[in-house]
Amino acid sequence: MAAPPLDELESYLDGWMAELRLSARHRYFHTEVGRVHVLEAGEVDGEDAVVLLPGLAASAGEFGPLIKRLASRHPVVAIDRPGTGLSDPIGFSGHPRGPWVRVIATVADQLNLQSFILVIHSVGGLAAGAFATAHPERVRRLVLLSPLGLDRRIPLQWNLVLLPGVMDLIAAADRARRIRMVSRRASSVGGGGELAPWPSPMEAYRRGVALRFGPGSDLAVLARLMRPLALHSQSLLLPGLGLVADRTIVVWGSRDRQLPLADVRAALGRHPSLRLKVVEGEGHTLPFAKPGTVSDLIGGR
Protein backbone atom coordinates (compact mmCIF):
# COMPACT_ATOMS: atom_id res chain seq x y z
CA MET A 1 0.00 0.00 0.00
CA ALA A 2 1.57 3.27 -1.13
CA ALA A 3 1.80 6.28 1.11
CA PRO A 4 -0.32 9.31 0.17
CA PRO A 5 1.56 12.19 -1.50
CA LEU A 6 2.62 15.10 0.68
CA ASP A 7 -0.09 17.44 -0.58
CA GLU A 8 -2.72 14.87 0.40
CA LEU A 9 -1.21 14.52 3.88
CA GLU A 10 -1.21 18.31 4.14
CA SER A 11 -4.90 18.37 3.25
CA TYR A 12 -5.69 15.83 5.99
CA LEU A 13 -3.76 17.96 8.46
CA ASP A 14 -5.55 21.09 7.26
CA GLY A 15 -8.86 19.32 7.86
CA TRP A 16 -7.80 18.48 11.41
CA MET A 17 -6.76 22.09 12.06
CA ALA A 18 -10.08 23.30 10.64
CA GLU A 19 -11.90 21.02 13.11
CA LEU A 20 -9.84 22.59 15.90
CA ARG A 21 -10.38 26.10 14.49
CA LEU A 22 -6.64 26.50 14.55
CA SER A 23 -5.04 28.88 12.05
CA ALA A 24 -1.59 27.48 11.24
CA ARG A 25 0.65 27.47 8.18
CA HIS A 26 2.84 24.78 6.64
CA ARG A 27 6.44 25.79 6.14
CA TYR A 28 9.44 23.82 4.92
CA PHE A 29 13.06 24.53 5.80
CA HIS A 30 16.15 23.06 4.19
CA THR A 31 18.63 21.76 6.76
CA GLU A 32 21.81 19.71 6.50
CA VAL A 33 19.81 16.58 7.36
CA GLY A 34 17.04 17.18 4.82
CA ARG A 35 13.88 19.20 4.41
CA VAL A 36 12.01 19.81 7.66
CA HIS A 37 8.33 20.66 7.98
CA VAL A 38 6.94 22.95 10.66
CA LEU A 39 3.52 24.20 11.65
CA GLU A 40 3.60 27.92 12.32
CA ALA A 41 0.82 29.66 14.24
CA GLY A 42 0.83 33.43 14.79
CA GLU A 43 3.39 36.00 13.71
CA VAL A 44 6.70 34.44 14.68
CA ASP A 45 8.92 37.19 16.01
CA GLY A 46 10.23 38.37 19.36
CA GLU A 47 11.38 36.41 22.39
CA ASP A 48 7.97 35.04 23.33
CA ALA A 49 7.91 32.54 20.44
CA VAL A 50 7.49 28.88 21.39
CA VAL A 51 9.53 26.25 19.51
CA LEU A 52 8.00 22.81 20.08
CA LEU A 53 9.84 19.52 19.47
CA PRO A 54 7.58 16.43 19.73
CA GLY A 55 8.63 13.15 21.26
CA LEU A 56 8.79 9.57 20.04
CA ALA A 57 6.38 8.56 17.26
CA ALA A 58 4.61 11.94 17.36
CA SER A 59 4.51 14.74 14.81
CA ALA A 60 3.75 18.44 15.09
CA GLY A 61 0.18 18.08 13.82
CA GLU A 62 -0.78 15.78 16.66
CA PHE A 63 -0.07 18.64 19.09
CA GLY A 64 -2.88 20.67 17.49
CA PRO A 65 -4.93 21.25 20.68
CA LEU A 66 -1.81 22.37 22.58
CA ILE A 67 -0.67 24.59 19.69
CA LYS A 68 -4.11 26.22 19.60
CA ARG A 69 -4.00 27.10 23.28
CA LEU A 70 -0.42 28.32 23.12
CA ALA A 71 -1.12 30.42 20.01
CA SER A 72 -3.61 32.54 21.94
CA ARG A 73 -0.62 34.02 23.82
CA HIS A 74 2.51 33.07 21.87
CA PRO A 75 3.56 32.54 18.27
CA VAL A 76 4.29 28.83 17.87
CA VAL A 77 6.70 26.87 15.68
CA ALA A 78 6.10 23.10 15.94
CA ILE A 79 8.80 21.01 14.25
CA ASP A 80 8.44 17.62 12.60
CA ARG A 81 11.68 15.84 13.41
CA PRO A 82 13.31 14.04 10.45
CA GLY A 83 11.43 10.79 9.94
CA THR A 84 8.13 12.11 11.30
CA GLY A 85 5.14 13.97 9.93
CA LEU A 86 5.84 15.81 6.68
CA SER A 87 9.61 16.11 7.09
CA ASP A 88 12.10 14.10 5.02
CA PRO A 89 13.03 10.57 6.12
CA ILE A 90 15.95 10.13 8.48
CA GLY A 91 19.15 10.66 6.51
CA PHE A 92 21.75 10.49 9.25
CA SER A 93 23.36 7.78 11.34
CA GLY A 94 24.55 7.64 14.91
CA HIS A 95 23.13 9.54 17.86
CA PRO A 96 20.33 11.91 16.73
CA ARG A 97 21.17 14.51 19.37
CA GLY A 98 23.45 16.54 17.04
CA PRO A 99 21.13 16.51 14.00
CA TRP A 100 18.11 17.48 16.13
CA VAL A 101 20.04 20.40 17.65
CA ARG A 102 21.06 21.59 14.19
CA VAL A 103 17.45 21.33 12.99
CA ILE A 104 16.24 23.52 15.88
CA ALA A 105 19.02 26.05 15.27
CA THR A 106 18.46 26.16 11.50
CA VAL A 107 14.70 26.67 11.80
CA ALA A 108 15.21 29.38 14.44
CA ASP A 109 17.87 31.09 12.31
CA GLN A 110 15.67 31.13 9.22
CA LEU A 111 12.83 32.60 11.28
CA ASN A 112 15.24 35.15 12.78
CA LEU A 113 14.55 33.97 16.32
CA GLN A 114 17.48 35.01 18.49
CA SER A 115 15.96 33.52 21.65
CA PHE A 116 12.76 31.64 22.30
CA ILE A 117 10.84 29.32 24.63
CA LEU A 118 11.92 25.74 23.86
CA VAL A 119 9.33 23.06 24.66
CA ILE A 120 10.14 19.37 24.26
CA HIS A 121 8.36 16.13 25.04
CA SER A 122 9.79 12.70 25.92
CA VAL A 123 12.73 11.67 23.72
CA GLY A 124 13.15 15.31 22.68
CA GLY A 125 14.91 15.73 26.02
CA LEU A 126 18.01 14.31 24.33
CA ALA A 127 18.06 17.37 22.08
CA ALA A 128 17.03 19.89 24.74
CA GLY A 129 20.11 19.40 26.89
CA ALA A 130 22.46 19.53 23.93
CA PHE A 131 20.81 22.69 22.58
CA ALA A 132 20.96 24.37 25.99
CA THR A 133 24.65 23.41 26.24
CA ALA A 134 25.50 24.72 22.77
CA HIS A 135 23.23 27.78 22.76
CA PRO A 136 22.28 28.76 26.35
CA GLU A 137 21.83 32.39 25.30
CA ARG A 138 19.06 31.40 22.89
CA VAL A 139 16.93 29.60 25.49
CA ARG A 140 14.66 32.19 27.02
CA ARG A 141 12.83 29.42 28.87
CA LEU A 142 13.06 25.63 28.70
CA VAL A 143 9.97 23.50 29.30
CA LEU A 144 10.56 19.75 29.61
CA LEU A 145 7.50 17.52 29.37
CA SER A 146 8.40 14.07 30.79
CA PRO A 147 11.87 14.20 29.20
CA LEU A 148 14.10 11.23 28.46
CA GLY A 149 17.69 11.74 29.60
CA LEU A 150 17.43 12.71 33.25
CA ASP A 151 18.20 9.16 34.32
CA ARG A 152 20.51 6.64 32.63
CA ARG A 153 18.24 3.74 33.53
CA ILE A 154 15.81 2.91 30.73
CA PRO A 155 12.42 1.37 31.62
CA LEU A 156 12.19 -2.33 30.80
CA GLN A 157 9.42 -1.92 28.22
CA TRP A 158 11.60 0.45 26.17
CA ASN A 159 14.29 -2.20 25.96
CA LEU A 160 11.88 -5.02 25.12
CA VAL A 161 10.87 -3.45 21.81
CA LEU A 162 14.53 -3.47 20.78
CA LEU A 163 14.99 -7.22 21.22
CA PRO A 164 15.80 -9.09 17.96
CA GLY A 165 12.66 -9.87 16.02
CA VAL A 166 10.31 -7.63 17.97
CA MET A 167 10.47 -4.84 15.38
CA ASP A 168 9.58 -7.38 12.68
CA LEU A 169 6.54 -8.49 14.70
CA ILE A 170 5.45 -4.86 15.14
CA ALA A 171 5.77 -4.32 11.38
CA ALA A 172 3.81 -7.49 10.56
CA ALA A 173 1.03 -6.58 13.00
CA ASP A 174 0.86 -3.09 11.54
CA ARG A 175 0.57 -4.41 7.97
CA ALA A 176 -2.16 -6.86 9.02
CA ARG A 177 -4.07 -4.08 10.77
CA ARG A 178 -3.93 -1.88 7.67
CA ILE A 179 -5.19 -4.72 5.45
CA ARG A 180 -8.13 -5.36 7.81
CA MET A 181 -8.86 -1.64 7.97
CA VAL A 182 -8.98 -1.25 4.18
CA SER A 183 -11.16 -4.37 3.86
CA ARG A 184 -13.65 -2.97 6.37
CA ARG A 185 -13.77 0.38 4.59
CA ALA A 186 -14.36 -1.32 1.21
CA SER A 187 -17.09 -3.60 2.56
CA SER A 188 -18.83 -0.65 4.24
CA VAL A 189 -19.78 0.69 0.79
CA GLY A 190 -21.04 -2.61 -0.52
CA GLY A 191 -17.79 -4.06 -1.78
CA GLY A 192 -17.88 -1.96 -4.94
CA GLY A 193 -14.20 -1.13 -4.82
CA GLU A 194 -14.69 2.35 -3.38
CA LEU A 195 -13.31 3.10 0.05
CA ALA A 196 -15.42 4.61 2.78
CA PRO A 197 -14.12 7.90 4.17
CA TRP A 198 -11.75 7.92 7.11
CA PRO A 199 -13.44 8.56 10.46
CA SER A 200 -11.52 11.82 10.85
CA PRO A 201 -8.83 13.87 9.07
CA MET A 202 -6.45 13.23 11.98
CA GLU A 203 -6.88 9.46 11.65
CA ALA A 204 -6.23 9.67 7.90
CA TYR A 205 -3.13 11.78 8.57
CA ARG A 206 -1.74 9.35 11.16
CA ARG A 207 -2.26 6.35 8.86
CA GLY A 208 -0.69 8.23 5.95
CA VAL A 209 2.39 9.10 7.99
CA ALA A 210 2.69 5.48 9.16
CA LEU A 211 2.59 4.34 5.52
CA ARG A 212 5.13 6.95 4.54
CA PHE A 213 7.83 6.01 7.03
CA GLY A 214 6.89 2.48 8.01
CA PRO A 215 6.17 1.19 11.50
CA GLY A 216 8.91 1.54 14.04
CA SER A 217 10.97 4.13 12.14
CA ASP A 218 11.31 6.23 15.28
CA LEU A 219 12.13 3.15 17.31
CA ALA A 220 15.00 2.42 14.92
CA VAL A 221 16.51 5.75 15.93
CA LEU A 222 15.89 5.00 19.59
CA ALA A 223 17.64 1.65 19.21
CA ARG A 224 20.87 3.51 18.42
CA LEU A 225 20.62 5.33 21.74
CA MET A 226 20.26 2.30 23.95
CA ARG A 227 21.74 -0.90 25.17
CA PRO A 228 20.08 -2.97 27.91
CA LEU A 229 19.43 -0.80 30.96
CA ALA A 230 21.58 2.17 29.86
CA LEU A 231 21.95 4.95 27.32
CA HIS A 232 24.88 4.46 24.97
CA SER A 233 26.04 8.03 25.58
CA GLN A 234 25.11 10.82 27.92
CA SER A 235 22.11 12.85 26.90
CA LEU A 236 23.68 16.14 28.03
CA LEU A 237 20.35 17.02 29.60
CA LEU A 238 21.71 17.33 33.14
CA PRO A 239 24.77 19.40 32.09
CA GLY A 240 22.52 21.56 29.94
CA LEU A 241 20.18 22.14 32.84
CA GLY A 242 23.13 23.38 34.84
CA LEU A 243 23.30 26.33 32.43
CA VAL A 244 19.59 27.17 32.27
CA ALA A 245 18.13 25.68 35.49
CA ASP A 246 16.74 29.02 36.62
CA ARG A 247 14.84 29.26 33.32
CA THR A 248 13.57 25.67 33.28
CA ILE A 249 10.31 24.06 34.26
CA VAL A 250 9.86 20.28 34.30
CA VAL A 251 6.32 18.93 33.91
CA TRP A 252 5.49 15.31 34.73
CA GLY A 253 2.37 13.18 34.98
CA SER A 254 2.01 11.46 38.34
CA ARG A 255 1.02 8.21 36.59
CA ASP A 256 3.71 8.19 33.90
CA ARG A 257 4.61 4.52 33.40
CA GLN A 258 6.92 5.09 30.45
CA LEU A 259 9.27 7.36 32.42
CA PRO A 260 8.24 7.13 36.08
CA LEU A 261 8.77 10.32 38.05
CA ALA A 262 10.19 8.37 41.00
CA ASP A 263 13.17 7.32 38.85
CA VAL A 264 14.30 10.90 38.19
CA ARG A 265 13.51 12.79 41.39
CA ALA A 266 17.12 12.40 42.59
CA ALA A 267 18.44 13.82 39.33
CA LEU A 268 16.07 16.78 39.52
CA GLY A 269 17.31 17.44 43.04
CA ARG A 270 20.78 18.22 41.70
CA HIS A 271 19.43 21.54 40.45
CA PRO A 272 17.44 23.11 43.31
CA SER A 273 16.41 26.08 41.17
CA LEU A 274 14.47 23.80 38.80
CA ARG A 275 10.71 24.07 39.04
CA LEU A 276 8.89 20.73 38.98
CA LYS A 277 5.17 20.66 38.27
CA VAL A 278 3.36 17.34 38.68
CA VAL A 279 0.05 16.89 36.86
CA GLU A 280 -1.94 14.50 39.02
CA GLY A 281 -3.53 11.48 37.42
CA GLU A 282 -1.84 11.90 34.02
CA GLY A 283 0.65 9.70 32.22
CA HIS A 284 3.28 10.12 29.53
CA THR A 285 0.80 11.57 27.04
CA LEU A 286 -0.08 14.56 29.21
CA PRO A 287 0.51 17.14 26.38
CA PHE A 288 -2.37 15.46 24.50
CA ALA A 289 -4.55 14.62 27.50
CA LYS A 290 -4.27 18.00 29.24
CA PRO A 291 -3.34 20.62 26.61
CA GLY A 292 -4.92 23.46 28.62
CA THR A 293 -2.99 22.63 31.78
CA VAL A 294 0.28 22.18 29.88
CA SER A 295 -0.27 25.44 27.97
CA ASP A 296 -0.76 27.34 31.22
CA LEU A 297 2.44 25.87 32.64
CA ILE A 298 4.40 26.76 29.50
CA GLY A 299 3.06 30.28 29.74
CA GLY A 300 4.25 30.55 33.31
CA ARG A 301 0.90 30.36 35.05
C-alpha positions in Angstrom: 0.0 0.0 0.0 1.6 3.3 -1.1 1.8 6.3 1.1 -0.3 9.3 0.2 1.6 12.2 -1.5 2.6 15.1 0.7 -0.1 17.4 -0.6 -2.7 14.9 0.4 -1.2 14.5 3.9 -1.2 18.3 4.1 -4.9 18.4 3.3 -5.7 15.8 6.0 -3.8 18.0 8.5 -5.5 21.1 7.3 -8.9 19.3 7.9 -7.8 18.5 11.4 -6.8 22.1 12.1 -10.1 23.3 10.6 -11.9 21.0 13.1 -9.8 22.6 15.9 -10.4 26.1 14.5 -6.6 26.5 14.5 -5.0 28.9 12.1 -1.6 27.5 11.2 0.6 27.5 8.2 2.8 24.8 6.6 6.4 25.8 6.1 9.4 23.8 4.9 13.1 24.5 5.8 16.2 23.1 4.2 18.6 21.8 6.8 21.8 19.7 6.5 19.8 16.6 7.4 17.0 17.2 4.8 13.9 19.2 4.4 12.0 19.8 7.7 8.3 20.7 8.0 6.9 23.0 10.7 3.5 24.2 11.7 3.6 27.9 12.3 0.8 29.7 14.2 0.8 33.4 14.8 3.4 36.0 13.7 6.7 34.4 14.7 8.9 37.2 16.0 10.2 38.4 19.4 11.4 36.4 22.4 8.0 35.0 23.3 7.9 32.5 20.4 7.5 28.9 21.4 9.5 26.3 19.5 8.0 22.8 20.1 9.8 19.5 19.5 7.6 16.4 19.7 8.6 13.2 21.3 8.8 9.6 20.0 6.4 8.6 17.3 4.6 11.9 17.4 4.5 14.7 14.8 3.7 18.4 15.1 0.2 18.1 13.8 -0.8 15.8 16.7 -0.1 18.6 19.1 -2.9 20.7 17.5 -4.9 21.2 20.7 -1.8 22.4 22.6 -0.7 24.6 19.7 -4.1 26.2 19.6 -4.0 27.1 23.3 -0.4 28.3 23.1 -1.1 30.4 20.0 -3.6 32.5 21.9 -0.6 34.0 23.8 2.5 33.1 21.9 3.6 32.5 18.3 4.3 28.8 17.9 6.7 26.9 15.7 6.1 23.1 15.9 8.8 21.0 14.3 8.4 17.6 12.6 11.7 15.8 13.4 13.3 14.0 10.4 11.4 10.8 9.9 8.1 12.1 11.3 5.1 14.0 9.9 5.8 15.8 6.7 9.6 16.1 7.1 12.1 14.1 5.0 13.0 10.6 6.1 16.0 10.1 8.5 19.2 10.7 6.5 21.8 10.5 9.2 23.4 7.8 11.3 24.5 7.6 14.9 23.1 9.5 17.9 20.3 11.9 16.7 21.2 14.5 19.4 23.5 16.5 17.0 21.1 16.5 14.0 18.1 17.5 16.1 20.0 20.4 17.7 21.1 21.6 14.2 17.5 21.3 13.0 16.2 23.5 15.9 19.0 26.1 15.3 18.5 26.2 11.5 14.7 26.7 11.8 15.2 29.4 14.4 17.9 31.1 12.3 15.7 31.1 9.2 12.8 32.6 11.3 15.2 35.1 12.8 14.6 34.0 16.3 17.5 35.0 18.5 16.0 33.5 21.6 12.8 31.6 22.3 10.8 29.3 24.6 11.9 25.7 23.9 9.3 23.1 24.7 10.1 19.4 24.3 8.4 16.1 25.0 9.8 12.7 25.9 12.7 11.7 23.7 13.1 15.3 22.7 14.9 15.7 26.0 18.0 14.3 24.3 18.1 17.4 22.1 17.0 19.9 24.7 20.1 19.4 26.9 22.5 19.5 23.9 20.8 22.7 22.6 21.0 24.4 26.0 24.6 23.4 26.2 25.5 24.7 22.8 23.2 27.8 22.8 22.3 28.8 26.3 21.8 32.4 25.3 19.1 31.4 22.9 16.9 29.6 25.5 14.7 32.2 27.0 12.8 29.4 28.9 13.1 25.6 28.7 10.0 23.5 29.3 10.6 19.8 29.6 7.5 17.5 29.4 8.4 14.1 30.8 11.9 14.2 29.2 14.1 11.2 28.5 17.7 11.7 29.6 17.4 12.7 33.2 18.2 9.2 34.3 20.5 6.6 32.6 18.2 3.7 33.5 15.8 2.9 30.7 12.4 1.4 31.6 12.2 -2.3 30.8 9.4 -1.9 28.2 11.6 0.4 26.2 14.3 -2.2 26.0 11.9 -5.0 25.1 10.9 -3.4 21.8 14.5 -3.5 20.8 15.0 -7.2 21.2 15.8 -9.1 18.0 12.7 -9.9 16.0 10.3 -7.6 18.0 10.5 -4.8 15.4 9.6 -7.4 12.7 6.5 -8.5 14.7 5.4 -4.9 15.1 5.8 -4.3 11.4 3.8 -7.5 10.6 1.0 -6.6 13.0 0.9 -3.1 11.5 0.6 -4.4 8.0 -2.2 -6.9 9.0 -4.1 -4.1 10.8 -3.9 -1.9 7.7 -5.2 -4.7 5.4 -8.1 -5.4 7.8 -8.9 -1.6 8.0 -9.0 -1.2 4.2 -11.2 -4.4 3.9 -13.7 -3.0 6.4 -13.8 0.4 4.6 -14.4 -1.3 1.2 -17.1 -3.6 2.6 -18.8 -0.6 4.2 -19.8 0.7 0.8 -21.0 -2.6 -0.5 -17.8 -4.1 -1.8 -17.9 -2.0 -4.9 -14.2 -1.1 -4.8 -14.7 2.4 -3.4 -13.3 3.1 0.0 -15.4 4.6 2.8 -14.1 7.9 4.2 -11.8 7.9 7.1 -13.4 8.6 10.5 -11.5 11.8 10.9 -8.8 13.9 9.1 -6.5 13.2 12.0 -6.9 9.5 11.7 -6.2 9.7 7.9 -3.1 11.8 8.6 -1.7 9.4 11.2 -2.3 6.4 8.9 -0.7 8.2 6.0 2.4 9.1 8.0 2.7 5.5 9.2 2.6 4.3 5.5 5.1 7.0 4.5 7.8 6.0 7.0 6.9 2.5 8.0 6.2 1.2 11.5 8.9 1.5 14.0 11.0 4.1 12.1 11.3 6.2 15.3 12.1 3.1 17.3 15.0 2.4 14.9 16.5 5.7 15.9 15.9 5.0 19.6 17.6 1.7 19.2 20.9 3.5 18.4 20.6 5.3 21.7 20.3 2.3 23.9 21.7 -0.9 25.2 20.1 -3.0 27.9 19.4 -0.8 31.0 21.6 2.2 29.9 21.9 4.9 27.3 24.9 4.5 25.0 26.0 8.0 25.6 25.1 10.8 27.9 22.1 12.8 26.9 23.7 16.1 28.0 20.4 17.0 29.6 21.7 17.3 33.1 24.8 19.4 32.1 22.5 21.6 29.9 20.2 22.1 32.8 23.1 23.4 34.8 23.3 26.3 32.4 19.6 27.2 32.3 18.1 25.7 35.5 16.7 29.0 36.6 14.8 29.3 33.3 13.6 25.7 33.3 10.3 24.1 34.3 9.9 20.3 34.3 6.3 18.9 33.9 5.5 15.3 34.7 2.4 13.2 35.0 2.0 11.5 38.3 1.0 8.2 36.6 3.7 8.2 33.9 4.6 4.5 33.4 6.9 5.1 30.4 9.3 7.4 32.4 8.2 7.1 36.1 8.8 10.3 38.1 10.2 8.4 41.0 13.2 7.3 38.8 14.3 10.9 38.2 13.5 12.8 41.4 17.1 12.4 42.6 18.4 13.8 39.3 16.1 16.8 39.5 17.3 17.4 43.0 20.8 18.2 41.7 19.4 21.5 40.4 17.4 23.1 43.3 16.4 26.1 41.2 14.5 23.8 38.8 10.7 24.1 39.0 8.9 20.7 39.0 5.2 20.7 38.3 3.4 17.3 38.7 0.0 16.9 36.9 -1.9 14.5 39.0 -3.5 11.5 37.4 -1.8 11.9 34.0 0.6 9.7 32.2 3.3 10.1 29.5 0.8 11.6 27.0 -0.1 14.6 29.2 0.5 17.1 26.4 -2.4 15.5 24.5 -4.6 14.6 27.5 -4.3 18.0 29.2 -3.3 20.6 26.6 -4.9 23.5 28.6 -3.0 22.6 31.8 0.3 22.2 29.9 -0.3 25.4 28.0 -0.8 27.3 31.2 2.4 25.9 32.6 4.4 26.8 29.5 3.1 30.3 29.7 4.3 30.5 33.3 0.9 30.4 35.1 
